Amino acid sequence: MKKVFHFVLGLLLLLAASCDIVDEPYTRIIGNDDDDNEPTEVVQKVLLEEFTGHQCPNCPAGAQVANQLHEIYPEKFIVIAYHAGWFARTNTSFPVDYRTTEGTALDVYFKPGSYPSGVVNRKPYNNTIILDRSIWAPATAAQMSNEPKLQLQILTNYNETYRALSVAVTAKALTTLDPLKLCIFVTEGGLVSPQVASGGTIDNYVHNHVFRASLNGTWGQNLFSQETIANQVRTISVLTILNSSWNAQNLSIVCFAYSDVTGEIIQVEEAKVIE
């Protein structure tokens, strides 16, 4: 198995270095560029990190709020749903385990007092960082009006045969910034399993934006380890073999950069593994 893994990683490295890149949907670039790779206007995007669970009766209402915000801000509003805490536990009626080590660590760190709760760009709103679903909309609107400070582009390359995925994230500073860290997360949608709701259990509930794994740790890695100046550019690449139980058609890469000083998210971008 190790030999196969190393072979696939070597293959991905060869693909990344080659001039002949596999056609779509296997290779895609997502960012604020058009099809001719001519820069377009960089826009500020907002990330909602939602803490939820399949035994939480109020959580479907939280997902509905997130969907409404996505309709208001298409292409600019991104969601990660962490299943963690008491409501994410499993039993015979709720056998599917969506919990992860990283999601649990973030749940412990942010300490949501109720579920669902959310963090919007990891920035306090009215002096509170953990927000009830009723506050997600105004907190998101406040972030949308910000002038973008960073551009993120995602290049994905997926080998269906080996389920091998390479992700390259290029960041360009648009102004002077604090030292930044970058997280590269995997989410999955279209997961059907039971969910408690206010009116009872929904047996065929569709779970979306479910956090599956981090490709570079719970807290990411250094993007710019020192103060960043305008037009400074760096690319971070990661390689992985996708879990065999994940549906690659429903997977997305969510990457976000945050200040290593304040913890606030500066910019976020999302790309599907297969379009």
C-alpha positions in Angstrom: 0.0 0.0 0.0 2.8 2.4 0.8 4.4 1.7 -2.6 1.1 2.6 -4.3 0.7 5.8 -2.2 4.3 6.9 -3.1 3.7 6.1 -6.7 0.5 8.2 -6.8 2.2 11.1 -5.0 5.1 10.9 -7.5 2.5 10.9 -10.4 0.9 14.0 -9.0 4.2 15.8 -8.6 4.9 14.9 -12.3 1.6 16.2 -13.3 2.1 19.5 -11.4 5.5 20.0 -13.1 4.3 19.0 -16.6 3.2 21.4 -19.3 0.5 18.9 -20.3 -2.2 19.2 -17.7 -5.2 16.8 -17.7 -8.4 18.4 -19.1 -11.3 19.3 -16.9 -13.0 18.2 -14.8 -9.8 16.8 -13.4 -7.9 20.1 -13.4 -9.5 23.4 -12.4 -8.4 26.8 -11.3 -10.8 28.7 -9.0 -10.3 32.3 -7.9 -11.0 35.8 -9.0 -9.8 35.2 -12.6 -11.7 34.7 -15.8 -11.3 31.9 -18.4 -8.3 33.6 -20.0 -6.5 34.0 -16.7 -6.9 37.8 -16.9 -7.3 39.3 -13.4 -10.8 40.5 -12.6 -12.0 42.4 -9.6 -11.2 40.7 -6.3 -14.2 40.4 -4.1 -14.4 39.8 -0.3 -15.9 36.4 0.6 -17.2 35.3 3.9 -17.0 32.0 5.7 -19.6 30.7 8.2 -18.2 27.9 10.4 -21.3 26.2 11.7 -21.3 23.9 14.7 -24.1 21.3 14.4 -25.1 17.7 15.0 -27.6 15.2 13.7 -29.4 14.9 17.1 -29.9 18.7 17.4 -33.6 19.6 16.8 -32.8 23.3 16.0 -29.9 22.6 13.6 -32.0 22.2 10.4 -33.2 25.7 11.0 -29.6 26.8 11.1 -28.9 25.1 7.8 -31.9 26.9 6.3 -30.4 30.3 7.4 -27.1 29.3 5.8 -29.0 28.4 2.5 -30.8 31.7 2.6 -27.5 33.6 3.0 -26.0 31.7 0.1 -29.0 32.8 -2.1 -28.4 36.4 -1.1 -24.6 36.2 -1.6 -24.1 33.6 -4.4 -20.4 32.9 -5.0 -19.4 35.0 -2.0 -20.8 33.1 1.0 -19.1 29.8 2.0 -20.1 27.3 4.7 -18.2 24.6 6.7 -20.4 22.5 9.0 -18.6 20.8 11.9 -20.5 17.9 13.5 -19.2 18.0 17.0 -20.3 17.8 20.6 -23.2 16.0 22.4 -25.6 16.3 19.5 -23.1 14.7 17.0 -22.9 11.4 19.0 -23.9 8.2 17.4 -26.3 5.4 18.3 -28.4 2.7 16.6 -30.8 5.4 15.3 -28.0 7.7 14.2 -25.2 5.4 13.1 -23.4 7.7 10.7 -20.5 9.4 12.4 -19.7 12.8 10.9 -17.3 13.8 13.8 -13.6 14.5 13.1 -10.6 15.2 15.2 -10.2 18.7 13.8 -13.9 19.5 14.1 -13.9 18.4 17.7 -10.8 20.5 18.4 -12.4 23.6 16.9 -15.6 22.9 18.9 -13.6 22.8 22.1 -11.7 25.9 21.2 -14.7 28.1 20.2 -17.0 26.6 22.9 -20.4 27.0 21.4 -22.9 27.3 24.2 -25.8 26.0 22.1 -26.4 24.4 18.7 -26.4 25.4 16.1 -23.9 28.2 16.6 -21.6 29.8 14.1 -18.5 31.8 13.6 -18.4 34.4 10.8 -14.9 35.0 9.5 -13.7 34.2 13.1 -14.4 37.9 13.8 -16.5 39.1 16.8 -19.9 40.8 16.1 -21.2 43.0 18.8 -18.2 41.7 20.9 -19.3 38.1 20.5 -17.5 35.5 18.3 -19.9 32.6 18.8 -23.2 33.6 17.2 -26.7 32.3 17.3 -28.3 31.6 13.9 -30.4 34.8 14.2 -27.2 36.8 14.1 -25.5 35.2 11.1 -27.2 37.5 8.6 -26.1 40.8 10.0 -22.7 39.5 10.9 -22.3 38.3 7.3 -23.5 41.6 5.8 -21.0 43.5 7.9 -18.2 41.4 6.5 -19.3 41.6 2.9 -18.8 45.3 2.8 -15.1 45.0 3.6 -12.5 45.9 1.1 -10.6 42.7 0.1 -7.1 42.5 1.3 -6.0 39.2 -0.2 -6.7 37.2 -3.4 -6.8 33.4 -3.2 -6.7 31.0 -6.2 -7.2 27.2 -6.0 -5.8 24.8 -8.5 -7.1 21.2 -8.1 -5.9 18.1 -9.9 -7.8 14.9 -9.3 -6.8 11.4 -10.5 -10.0 9.3 -10.4 -8.3 6.0 -10.7 -6.1 6.4 -7.6 -8.4 8.9 -5.9 -5.4 11.1 -5.7 -5.9 14.8 -5.2 -3.4 17.7 -5.4 -4.4 21.2 -4.3 -2.3 24.3 -4.9 -3.4 27.5 -3.3 -1.9 30.8 -4.5 -2.3 33.9 -2.3 -1.6 37.4 -3.4 -1.5 40.2 -0.8 -3.4 43.3 -1.9 -2.1 45.5 1.0 0.1 45.2 4.0 -1.1 42.4 6.3 -0.3 40.6 9.5 1.5 37.3 9.3 -1.0 34.8 7.9 -1.9 31.2 8.2 -3.7 29.1 5.5 -6.1 26.2 6.1 -7.1 23.8 3.3 -10.2 21.9 4.3 -12.4 19.3 2.6 -16.2 19.4 2.8 -18.8 17.0 1.4 -22.5 17.6 0.5 -25.4 15.4 -0.4 -25.0 13.0 2.6 -28.3 11.4 3.4 -28.9 10.2 6.9 -31.3 10.8 9.8 -31.6 14.2 11.4 -33.7 15.3 14.4 -35.8 18.3 13.6 -38.3 20.4 15.6 -41.2 18.2 14.3 -39.5 14.9 14.7 -36.8 12.8 13.0 -36.2 13.2 9.2 -35.0 9.9 8.0 -33.6 11.0 4.6 -32.2 14.4 5.6 -29.6 15.8 3.3 -26.5 17.0 5.1 -24.4 19.6 3.2 -21.1 21.4 3.7 -20.0 18.6 6.1 -16.4 19.0 7.2 -14.5 15.9 6.3 -10.8 16.6 6.9 -8.0 19.2 6.9 -5.2 18.7 4.4 -2.8 20.8 6.5 -3.8 20.5 10.1 -6.5 22.0 12.4 -4.8 25.4 12.4 -3.2 25.2 8.9 0.3 26.3 8.2 2.3 29.6 7.7 1.3 31.4 4.6 3.3 34.6 5.2 5.3 34.2 8.5 6.1 37.9 8.6 4.3 41.1 7.9 3.2 41.0 4.3 3.5 43.8 1.7 1.2 44.5 -1.3 1.7 42.1 -4.3 3.6 39.5 -2.3 2.7 36.1 -3.6 3.1 32.6 -2.2 1.7 29.2 -3.3 1.1 26.2 -0.9 0.6 22.8 -2.3 -0.8 19.6 -0.7 -1.2 16.0 -1.9 -3.6 13.4 -0.5 -5.5 10.2 -1.2 -9.2 10.7 -0.7 -11.1 8.5 1.8 -12.8 5.7 -0.2 -16.1 6.4 1.6 -16.3 10.0 0.2 -18.1 10.8 -3.0 -15.6 12.8 -5.0 -18.4 14.3 -7.1 -19.8 16.0 -3.9 -16.4 17.2 -2.4 -15.2 20.7 -2.2 -12.0 22.3 -1.1 -12.4 25.3 1.2 -9.3 27.3 1.9 -9.0 30.4 4.0 -6.3 32.7 5.3 -6.4 34.1 8.7 -4.3 36.6 10.8 -1.8 34.9 13.0 -2.2 37.9 15.3 -6.0 38.4 15.7 -7.2 35.0 14.4 -9.6 36.8 12.0 -10.2 35.3 8.5 -8.9 37.7 5.8 -10.2 35.8 2.7 -11.8 32.5 1.8 -12.2 30.5 -1.4 -14.0 27.3 -2.5 -13.6 24.9 -5.4 -15.3 21.6 -6.2 -13.0 18.6 -6.6 -15.0 17.6 -9.7 -17.2 20.1 -11.5 
